[in-house]
Amino acid sequence: IVSGDIRGINQATVSRIIKKVSNSLASQFKHYVKFPSTADEWSIKQEQFYKMYKIPGIGGCIDCTHIKIQNPGGPDGEVFRNRNGYFSLNVQ
């Protein structure tokens, strides 16, 4: 949505694109995302997560990534600079 604002893309167009991409990702979900299917499997995952991060009762988390973009310029351009020094959009 921010990219649409920066590039002057109509909101309705951005919404259609988001819907198409979301549907495409959702159709592939079961091939790439695996969840524990039993209480015992969940317990094992929670134990593994606790050993790694010392947070009890958690079976996993969602990560995000930075998509590199060109400096959008303007008065708000710097808000897109990430901690590594390049311009990006933070997406999940």
Jmol script that loads the backbone (N, CA, C; Angstrom):
load data "model"
ATOM      1  N   ILE A   1       0.836  -1.181   0.000  1.00  0.00           N
ATOM      2  CA  ILE A   1       0.000   0.000   0.000  1.00  0.00           C
ATOM      3  C   ILE A   1       0.877   1.239   0.000  1.00  0.00           C
ATOM      4  N   VAL A   2       1.942   1.238   0.797  1.00  0.00           N
ATOM      5  CA  VAL A   2       2.845   2.385   0.825  1.00  0.00           C
ATOM      6  C   VAL A   2       3.465   2.587  -0.544  1.00  0.00           C
ATOM      7  N   SER A   3       3.859   1.491  -1.185  1.00  0.00           N
ATOM      8  CA  SER A   3       4.443   1.589  -2.516  1.00  0.00           C
ATOM      9  C   SER A   3       3.466   2.231  -3.491  1.00  0.00           C
ATOM     10  N   GLY A   4       2.185   1.890  -3.366  1.00  0.00           N
ATOM     11  CA  GLY A   4       1.167   2.512  -4.208  1.00  0.00           C
ATOM     12  C   GLY A   4       1.088   4.003  -3.982  1.00  0.00           C
ATOM     13  N   ASP A   5       1.185   4.433  -2.737  1.00  0.00           N
ATOM     14  CA  ASP A   5       1.177   5.862  -2.424  1.00  0.00           C
ATOM     15  C   ASP A   5       2.379   6.554  -3.034  1.00  0.00           C
ATOM     16  N   ILE A   6       3.543   5.940  -2.882  1.00  0.00           N
ATOM     17  CA  ILE A   6       4.775   6.542  -3.383  1.00  0.00           C
ATOM     18  C   ILE A   6       4.759   6.634  -4.903  1.00  0.00           C
ATOM     19  N   ARG A   7       4.267   5.616  -5.547  1.00  0.00           N
ATOM     20  CA  ARG A   7       4.313   5.563  -7.005  1.00  0.00           C
ATOM     21  C   ARG A   7       3.053   6.109  -7.669  1.00  0.00           C
ATOM     22  N   GLY A   8       2.089   6.538  -6.879  1.00  0.00           N
ATOM     23  CA  GLY A   8       0.877   7.119  -7.443  1.00  0.00           C
ATOM     24  C   GLY A   8      -0.062   6.092  -8.054  1.00  0.00           C
ATOM     25  N   ILE A   9      -0.060   4.874  -7.535  1.00  0.00           N
ATOM     26  CA  ILE A   9      -0.949   3.830  -8.048  1.00  0.00           C
ATOM     27  C   ILE A   9      -2.288   3.940  -7.330  1.00  0.00           C
ATOM     28  N   ASN A  10      -3.348   3.851  -8.076  1.00  0.00           N
ATOM     29  CA  ASN A  10      -4.702   3.954  -7.542  1.00  0.00           C
ATOM     30  C   ASN A  10      -4.942   2.914  -6.455  1.00  0.00           C
ATOM     31  N   GLN A  11      -5.664   3.301  -5.401  1.00  0.00           N
ATOM     32  CA  GLN A  11      -5.929   2.405  -4.273  1.00  0.00           C
ATOM     33  C   GLN A  11      -6.662   1.148  -4.709  1.00  0.00           C
ATOM     34  N   ALA A  12      -7.621   1.270  -5.626  1.00  0.00           N
ATOM     35  CA  ALA A  12      -8.365   0.094  -6.095  1.00  0.00           C
ATOM     36  C   ALA A  12      -7.429  -0.899  -6.796  1.00  0.00           C
ATOM     37  N   THR A  13      -6.475  -0.382  -7.554  1.00  0.00           N
ATOM     38  CA  THR A  13      -5.503  -1.242  -8.231  1.00  0.00           C
ATOM     39  C   THR A  13      -4.626  -1.960  -7.216  1.00  0.00           C
ATOM     40  N   VAL A  14      -4.159  -1.230  -6.214  1.00  0.00           N
ATOM     41  CA  VAL A  14      -3.346  -1.837  -5.157  1.00  0.00           C
ATOM     42  C   VAL A  14      -4.142  -2.930  -4.450  1.00  0.00           C
ATOM     43  N   SER A  15      -5.414  -2.673  -4.168  1.00  0.00           N
ATOM     44  CA  SER A  15      -6.256  -3.669  -3.494  1.00  0.00           C
ATOM     45  C   SER A  15      -6.412  -4.931  -4.330  1.00  0.00           C
ATOM     46  N   ARG A  16      -6.593  -4.782  -5.644  1.00  0.00           N
ATOM     47  CA  ARG A  16      -6.711  -5.953  -6.522  1.00  0.00           C
ATOM     48  C   ARG A  16      -5.411  -6.754  -6.537  1.00  0.00           C
ATOM     49  N   ILE A  17      -4.290  -6.048  -6.582  1.00  0.00           N
ATOM     50  CA  ILE A  17      -2.992  -6.729  -6.593  1.00  0.00           C
ATOM     51  C   ILE A  17      -2.788  -7.486  -5.285  1.00  0.00           C
ATOM     52  N   ILE A  18      -3.097  -6.842  -4.167  1.00  0.00           N
ATOM     53  CA  ILE A  18      -2.947  -7.497  -2.864  1.00  0.00           C
ATOM     54  C   ILE A  18      -3.815  -8.745  -2.793  1.00  0.00           C
ATOM     55  N   LYS A  19      -5.033  -8.656  -3.302  1.00  0.00           N
ATOM     56  CA  LYS A  19      -5.926  -9.819  -3.284  1.00  0.00           C
ATOM     57  C   LYS A  19      -5.348 -10.966  -4.114  1.00  0.00           C
ATOM     58  N   LYS A  20      -4.864 -10.661  -5.316  1.00  0.00           N
ATOM     59  CA  LYS A  20      -4.304 -11.706  -6.177  1.00  0.00           C
ATOM     60  C   LYS A  20      -3.068 -12.356  -5.548  1.00  0.00           C
ATOM     61  N   VAL A  21      -2.180 -11.531  -5.017  1.00  0.00           N
ATOM     62  CA  VAL A  21      -0.962 -12.065  -4.400  1.00  0.00           C
ATOM     63  C   VAL A  21      -1.310 -12.879  -3.159  1.00  0.00           C
ATOM     64  N   SER A  22      -2.224 -12.369  -2.338  1.00  0.00           N
ATOM     65  CA  SER A  22      -2.635 -13.088  -1.124  1.00  0.00           C
ATOM     66  C   SER A  22      -3.253 -14.438  -1.461  1.00  0.00           C
ATOM     67  N   ASN A  23      -4.124 -14.467  -2.461  1.00  0.00           N
ATOM     68  CA  ASN A  23      -4.741 -15.736  -2.872  1.00  0.00           C
ATOM     69  C   ASN A  23      -3.698 -16.716  -3.395  1.00  0.00           C
ATOM     70  N   SER A  24      -2.738 -16.204  -4.150  1.00  0.00           N
ATOM     71  CA  SER A  24      -1.685 -17.064  -4.680  1.00  0.00           C
ATOM     72  C   SER A  24      -0.842 -17.652  -3.546  1.00  0.00           C
ATOM     73  N   LEU A  25      -0.466 -16.810  -2.585  1.00  0.00           N
ATOM     74  CA  LEU A  25       0.301 -17.301  -1.440  1.00  0.00           C
ATOM     75  C   LEU A  25      -0.501 -18.304  -0.624  1.00  0.00           C
ATOM     76  N   ALA A  26      -1.770 -18.008  -0.398  1.00  0.00           N
ATOM     77  CA  ALA A  26      -2.623 -18.904   0.394  1.00  0.00           C
ATOM     78  C   ALA A  26      -2.763 -20.265  -0.273  1.00  0.00           C
ATOM     79  N   SER A  27      -2.791 -20.290  -1.600  1.00  0.00           N
ATOM     80  CA  SER A  27      -2.941 -21.571  -2.298  1.00  0.00           C
ATOM     81  C   SER A  27      -1.700 -22.452  -2.137  1.00  0.00           C
ATOM     82  N   GLN A  28      -0.560 -21.855  -1.821  1.00  0.00           N
ATOM     83  CA  GLN A  28       0.685 -22.604  -1.649  1.00  0.00           C
ATOM     84  C   GLN A  28       1.019 -22.882  -0.185  1.00  0.00           C
ATOM     85  N   PHE A  29       0.214 -22.340   0.713  1.00  0.00           N
ATOM     86  CA  PHE A  29       0.466 -22.409   2.151  1.00  0.00           C
ATOM     87  C   PHE A  29       0.771 -23.821   2.638  1.00  0.00           C
ATOM     88  N   LYS A  30      -0.098 -24.760   2.296  1.00  0.00           N
ATOM     89  CA  LYS A  30       0.052 -26.128   2.825  1.00  0.00           C
ATOM     90  C   LYS A  30       1.325 -26.818   2.338  1.00  0.00           C
ATOM     91  N   HIS A  31       1.910 -26.329   1.240  1.00  0.00           N
ATOM     92  CA  HIS A  31       3.130 -26.937   0.712  1.00  0.00           C
ATOM     93  C   HIS A  31       4.380 -26.466   1.457  1.00  0.00           C
ATOM     94  N   TYR A  32       4.300 -25.294   2.092  1.00  0.00           N
ATOM     95  CA  TYR A  32       5.490 -24.697   2.688  1.00  0.00           C
ATOM     96  C   TYR A  32       5.417 -24.480   4.193  1.00  0.00           C
ATOM     97  N   VAL A  33       4.220 -24.412   4.748  1.00  0.00           N
ATOM     98  CA  VAL A  33       4.067 -24.163   6.180  1.00  0.00           C
ATOM     99  C   VAL A  33       3.532 -25.423   6.842  1.00  0.00           C
ATOM    100  N   LYS A  34       4.266 -25.904   7.808  1.00  0.00           N
ATOM    101  CA  LYS A  34       3.867 -27.123   8.516  1.00  0.00           C
ATOM    102  C   LYS A  34       3.671 -26.801   9.996  1.00  0.00           C
ATOM    103  N   PHE A  35       2.533 -27.192  10.527  1.00  0.00           N
ATOM    104  CA  PHE A  35       2.237 -27.033  11.941  1.00  0.00           C
ATOM    105  C   PHE A  35       2.197 -28.406  12.599  1.00  0.00           C
ATOM    106  N   PRO A  36       2.551 -28.468  13.865  1.00  0.00           N
ATOM    107  CA  PRO A  36       2.387 -29.730  14.592  1.00  0.00           C
ATOM    108  C   PRO A  36       0.919 -30.153  14.557  1.00  0.00           C
ATOM    109  N   SER A  37       0.684 -31.450  14.459  1.00  0.00           N
ATOM    110  CA  SER A  37      -0.702 -31.919  14.331  1.00  0.00           C
ATOM    111  C   SER A  37      -1.241 -32.593  15.590  1.00  0.00           C
ATOM    112  N   THR A  38      -0.380 -32.807  16.584  1.00  0.00           N
ATOM    113  CA  THR A  38      -0.844 -33.425  17.830  1.00  0.00           C
ATOM    114  C   THR A  38      -0.378 -32.582  19.017  1.00  0.00           C
ATOM    115  N   ALA A  39      -0.996 -32.827  20.171  1.00  0.00           N
ATOM    116  CA  ALA A  39      -0.601 -32.119  21.394  1.00  0.00           C
ATOM    117  C   ALA A  39       0.854 -32.417  21.751  1.00  0.00           C
ATOM    118  N   ASP A  40       1.278 -33.656  21.534  1.00  0.00           N
ATOM    119  CA  ASP A  40       2.672 -34.019  21.826  1.00  0.00           C
ATOM    120  C   ASP A  40       3.645 -33.258  20.928  1.00  0.00           C
ATOM    121  N   GLU A  41       3.306 -33.139  19.640  1.00  0.00           N
ATOM    122  CA  GLU A  41       4.164 -32.396  18.716  1.00  0.00           C
ATOM    123  C   GLU A  41       4.248 -30.924  19.122  1.00  0.00           C
ATOM    124  N   TRP A  42       3.108 -30.340  19.559  1.00  0.00           N
ATOM    125  CA  TRP A  42       3.114 -28.946  20.026  1.00  0.00           C
ATOM    126  C   TRP A  42       3.997 -28.808  21.256  1.00  0.00           C
ATOM    127  N   SER A  43       3.923 -29.755  22.163  1.00  0.00           N
ATOM    128  CA  SER A  43       4.751 -29.711  23.378  1.00  0.00           C
ATOM    129  C   SER A  43       6.232 -29.743  23.037  1.00  0.00           C
ATOM    130  N   ILE A  44       6.590 -30.583  22.088  1.00  0.00           N
ATOM    131  CA  ILE A  44       7.987 -30.668  21.652  1.00  0.00           C
ATOM    132  C   ILE A  44       8.434 -29.332  21.076  1.00  0.00           C
ATOM    133  N   LYS A  45       7.609 -28.731  20.226  1.00  0.00           N
ATOM    134  CA  LYS A  45       7.952 -27.437  19.625  1.00  0.00           C
ATOM    135  C   LYS A  45       8.107 -26.363  20.694  1.00  0.00           C
ATOM    136  N   GLN A  46       7.210 -26.370  21.688  1.00  0.00           N
ATOM    137  CA  GLN A  46       7.299 -25.388  22.766  1.00  0.00           C
ATOM    138  C   GLN A  46       8.586 -25.566  23.568  1.00  0.00           C
ATOM    139  N   GLU A  47       8.958 -26.802  23.828  1.00  0.00           N
ATOM    140  CA  GLU A  47      10.211 -27.073  24.540  1.00  0.00           C
ATOM    141  C   GLU A  47      11.410 -26.588  23.732  1.00  0.00           C
ATOM    142  N   GLN A  48      11.401 -26.867  22.422  1.00  0.00           N
ATOM    143  CA  GLN A  48      12.500 -26.431  21.560  1.00  0.00           C
ATOM    144  C   GLN A  48      12.595 -24.906  21.533  1.00  0.00           C
ATOM    145  N   PHE A  49      11.443 -24.248  21.436  1.00  0.00           N
ATOM    146  CA  PHE A  49      11.430 -22.787  21.397  1.00  0.00           C
ATOM    147  C   PHE A  49      11.943 -22.227  22.726  1.00  0.00           C
ATOM    148  N   TYR A  50      11.527 -22.832  23.829  1.00  0.00           N
ATOM    149  CA  TYR A  50      11.980 -22.372  25.143  1.00  0.00           C
ATOM    150  C   TYR A  50      13.498 -22.526  25.287  1.00  0.00           C
ATOM    151  N   LYS A  51      14.035 -23.646  24.828  1.00  0.00           N
ATOM    152  CA  LYS A  51      15.480 -23.869  24.916  1.00  0.00           C
ATOM    153  C   LYS A  51      16.253 -22.809  24.134  1.00  0.00           C
ATOM    154  N   MET A  52      15.690 -22.383  23.017  1.00  0.00           N
ATOM    155  CA  MET A  52      16.378 -21.398  22.177  1.00  0.00           C
ATOM    156  C   MET A  52      16.219 -19.966  22.695  1.00  0.00           C
ATOM    157  N   TYR A  53      15.003 -19.597  23.140  1.00  0.00           N
ATOM    158  CA  TYR A  53      14.703 -18.192  23.410  1.00  0.00           C
ATOM    159  C   TYR A  53      14.244 -17.897  24.834  1.00  0.00           C
ATOM    160  N   LYS A  54      14.081 -18.944  25.652  1.00  0.00           N
ATOM    161  CA  LYS A  54      13.671 -18.788  27.052  1.00  0.00           C
ATOM    162  C   LYS A  54      12.321 -18.087  27.207  1.00  0.00           C
ATOM    163  N   ILE A  55      11.409 -18.349  26.285  1.00  0.00           N
ATOM    164  CA  ILE A  55      10.041 -17.834  26.371  1.00  0.00           C
ATOM    165  C   ILE A  55       9.125 -19.048  26.485  1.00  0.00           C
ATOM    166  N   PRO A  56       8.416 -19.193  27.603  1.00  0.00           N
ATOM    167  CA  PRO A  56       7.571 -20.383  27.785  1.00  0.00           C
ATOM    168  C   PRO A  56       6.259 -20.310  27.003  1.00  0.00           C
ATOM    169  N   GLY A  57       5.757 -21.495  26.620  1.00  0.00           N
ATOM    170  CA  GLY A  57       4.431 -21.599  26.016  1.00  0.00           C
ATOM    171  C   GLY A  57       4.323 -21.147  24.578  1.00  0.00           C
ATOM    172  N   ILE A  58       5.439 -20.984  23.882  1.00  0.00           N
ATOM    173  CA  ILE A  58       5.425 -20.526  22.486  1.00  0.00           C
ATOM    174  C   ILE A  58       5.863 -21.675  21.591  1.00  0.00           C
ATOM    175  N   GLY A  59       5.108 -21.914  20.517  1.00  0.00           N
ATOM    176  CA  GLY A  59       5.441 -22.984  19.594  1.00  0.00           C
ATOM    177  C   GLY A  59       6.095 -22.502  18.318  1.00  0.00           C
ATOM    178  N   GLY A  60       6.199 -21.195  18.136  1.00  0.00           N
ATOM    179  CA  GLY A  60       6.796 -20.638  16.933  1.00  0.00           C
ATOM    180  C   GLY A  60       6.498 -19.162  16.835  1.00  0.00           C
ATOM    181  N   CYS A  61       6.955 -18.555  15.761  1.00  0.00           N
ATOM    182  CA  CYS A  61       6.704 -17.129  15.566  1.00  0.00           C
ATOM    183  C   CYS A  61       6.769 -16.814  14.074  1.00  0.00           C
ATOM    184  N   ILE A  62       6.331 -15.616  13.734  1.00  0.00           N
ATOM    185  CA  ILE A  62       6.355 -15.153  12.349  1.00  0.00           C
ATOM    186  C   ILE A  62       7.552 -14.233  12.180  1.00  0.00           C
ATOM    187  N   ASP A  63       8.307 -14.450  11.152  1.00  0.00           N
ATOM    188  CA  ASP A  63       9.462 -13.617  10.858  1.00  0.00           C
ATOM    189  C   ASP A  63       9.087 -12.622   9.765  1.00  0.00           C
ATOM    190  N   CYS A  64       9.952 -11.685   9.529  1.00  0.00           N
ATOM    191  CA  CYS A  64       9.717 -10.729   8.446  1.00  0.00           C
ATOM    192  C   CYS A  64      11.015 -10.547   7.675  1.00  0.00           C
ATOM    193  N   THR A  65      10.932  -9.818   6.592  1.00  0.00           N
ATOM    194  CA  THR A  65      12.109  -9.570   5.777  1.00  0.00           C
ATOM    195  C   THR A  65      12.034  -8.164   5.209  1.00  0.00           C
ATOM    196  N   HIS A  66      13.180  -7.645   4.816  1.00  0.00           N
ATOM    197  CA  HIS A  66      13.241  -6.326   4.202  1.00  0.00           C
ATOM    198  C   HIS A  66      13.378  -6.496   2.692  1.00  0.00           C
ATOM    199  N   ILE A  67      12.504  -5.834   1.951  1.00  0.00           N
ATOM    200  CA  ILE A  67      12.570  -5.823   0.495  1.00  0.00           C
ATOM    201  C   ILE A  67      13.248  -4.523   0.084  1.00  0.00           C
ATOM    202  N   LYS A  68      14.375  -4.638  -0.585  1.00  0.00           N
ATOM    203  CA  LYS A  68      15.151  -3.463  -0.971  1.00  0.00           C
ATOM    204  C   LYS A  68      14.379  -2.618  -1.984  1.00  0.00           C
ATOM    205  N   ILE A  69      14.362  -1.304  -1.763  1.00  0.00           N
ATOM    206  CA  ILE A  69      13.724  -0.362  -2.684  1.00  0.00           C
ATOM    207  C   ILE A  69      14.690   0.781  -2.953  1.00  0.00           C
ATOM    208  N   GLN A  70      14.407   1.549  -3.999  1.00  0.00           N
ATOM    209  CA  GLN A  70      15.166   2.764  -4.249  1.00  0.00           C
ATOM    210  C   GLN A  70      14.711   3.826  -3.263  1.00  0.00           C
ATOM    211  N   ASN A  71      15.580   4.748  -2.960  1.00  0.00           N
ATOM    212  CA  ASN A  71      15.216   5.855  -2.088  1.00  0.00           C
ATOM    213  C   ASN A  71      14.005   6.561  -2.683  1.00  0.00           C
ATOM    214  N   PRO A  72      12.877   6.577  -1.954  1.00  0.00           N
ATOM    215  CA  PRO A  72      11.689   7.227  -2.500  1.00  0.00           C
ATOM    216  C   PRO A  72      11.806   8.742  -2.538  1.00  0.00           C
ATOM    217  N   GLY A  73      12.810   9.289  -1.862  1.00  0.00           N
ATOM    218  CA  GLY A  73      13.025  10.729  -1.858  1.00  0.00           C
ATOM    219  C   GLY A  73      11.951  11.469  -1.086  1.00  0.00           C
ATOM    220  N   GLY A  74      11.959  12.762  -1.225  1.00  0.00           N
ATOM    221  CA  GLY A  74      10.961  13.577  -0.549  1.00  0.00           C
ATOM    222  C   GLY A  74      11.227  13.697   0.937  1.00  0.00           C
ATOM    223  N   PRO A  75      10.363  14.419   1.615  1.00  0.00           N
ATOM    224  CA  PRO A  75      10.576  14.684   3.046  1.00  0.00           C
ATOM    225  C   PRO A  75      10.494  13.440   3.931  1.00  0.00           C
ATOM    226  N   ASP A  76       9.842  12.373   3.467  1.00  0.00           N
ATOM    227  CA  ASP A  76       9.704  11.160   4.271  1.00  0.00           C
ATOM    228  C   ASP A  76      10.613  10.025   3.814  1.00  0.00           C
ATOM    229  N   GLY A  77      11.500  10.294   2.891  1.00  0.00           N
ATOM    230  CA  GLY A  77      12.339   9.238   2.336  1.00  0.00           C
ATOM    231  C   GLY A  77      13.146   8.475   3.370  1.00  0.00           C
ATOM    232  N   GLU A  78      13.658   9.172   4.374  1.00  0.00           N
ATOM    233  CA  GLU A  78      14.510   8.526   5.374  1.00  0.00           C
ATOM    234  C   GLU A  78      13.778   7.511   6.245  1.00  0.00           C
ATOM    235  N   VAL A  79      12.454   7.590   6.318  1.00  0.00           N
ATOM    236  CA  VAL A  79      11.733   6.609   7.146  1.00  0.00           C
ATOM    237  C   VAL A  79      11.842   5.202   6.557  1.00  0.00           C
ATOM    238  N   PHE A  80      12.262   5.090   5.307  1.00  0.00           N
ATOM    239  CA  PHE A  80      12.404   3.789   4.659  1.00  0.00           C
ATOM    240  C   PHE A  80      13.814   3.217   4.798  1.00  0.00           C
ATOM    241  N   ARG A  81      14.730   3.976   5.424  1.00  0.00           N
ATOM    242  CA  ARG A  81      16.094   3.464   5.615  1.00  0.00           C
ATOM    243  C   ARG A  81      16.076   2.504   6.805  1.00  0.00           C
ATOM    244  N   ASN A  82      16.575   1.282   6.603  1.00  0.00           N
ATOM    245  CA  ASN A  82      16.555   0.294   7.685  1.00  0.00           C
ATOM    246  C   ASN A  82      17.844   0.348   8.501  1.00  0.00           C
ATOM    247  N   ARG A  83      17.928  -0.495   9.517  1.00  0.00           N
ATOM    248  CA  ARG A  83      19.076  -0.477  10.422  1.00  0.00           C
ATOM    249  C   ARG A  83      20.379  -0.874   9.732  1.00  0.00           C
ATOM    250  N   ASN A  84      20.279  -1.507   8.552  1.00  0.00           N
ATOM    251  CA  ASN A  84      21.476  -1.885   7.799  1.00  0.00           C
ATOM    252  C   ASN A  84      21.930  -0.794   6.840  1.00  0.00           C
ATOM    253  N   GLY A  85      21.163   0.308   6.798  1.00  0.00           N
ATOM    254  CA  GLY A  85      21.586   1.459   6.011  1.00  0.00           C
ATOM    255  C   GLY A  85      21.019   1.561   4.611  1.00  0.00           C
ATOM    256  N   TYR A  86      20.224   0.585   4.176  1.00  0.00           N
ATOM    257  CA  TYR A  86      19.626   0.702   2.848  1.00  0.00           C
ATOM    258  C   TYR A  86      18.121   0.898   2.962  1.00  0.00           C
ATOM    259  N   PHE A  87      17.519   1.371   1.878  1.00  0.00           N
ATOM    260  CA  PHE A  87      16.088   1.648   1.863  1.00  0.00           C
ATOM    261  C   PHE A  87      15.327   0.354   1.604  1.00  0.00           C
ATOM    262  N   SER A  88      14.263   0.134   2.382  1.00  0.00           N
ATOM    263  CA  SER A  88      13.512  -1.106   2.237  1.00  0.00           C
ATOM    264  C   SER A  88      12.100  -0.952   2.769  1.00  0.00           C
ATOM    265  N   LEU A  89      11.267  -1.947   2.392  1.00  0.00           N
ATOM    266  CA  LEU A  89       9.948  -2.120   2.990  1.00  0.00           C
ATOM    267  C   LEU A  89      10.031  -3.360   3.862  1.00  0.00           C
ATOM    268  N   ASN A  90       9.532  -3.263   5.073  1.00  0.00           N
ATOM    269  CA  ASN A  90       9.528  -4.385   6.005  1.00  0.00           C
ATOM    270  C   ASN A  90       8.227  -5.153   5.810  1.00  0.00           C
ATOM    271  N   VAL A  91       8.322  -6.398   5.374  1.00  0.00           N
ATOM    272  CA  VAL A  91       7.123  -7.187   5.067  1.00  0.00           C
ATOM    273  C   VAL A  91       7.137  -8.506   5.824  1.00  0.00           C
ATOM    274  N   GLN A  92       5.939  -9.042   6.072  1.00  0.00           N
ATOM    275  CA  GLN A  92       5.811 -10.350   6.708  1.00  0.00           C
ATOM    276  C   GLN A  92       5.212 -11.316   5.730  1.00  0.00           C
TER     277      GLN A  92
END
end "model"
wireframe off; spacefill off
backbone 0.3
color backbone group
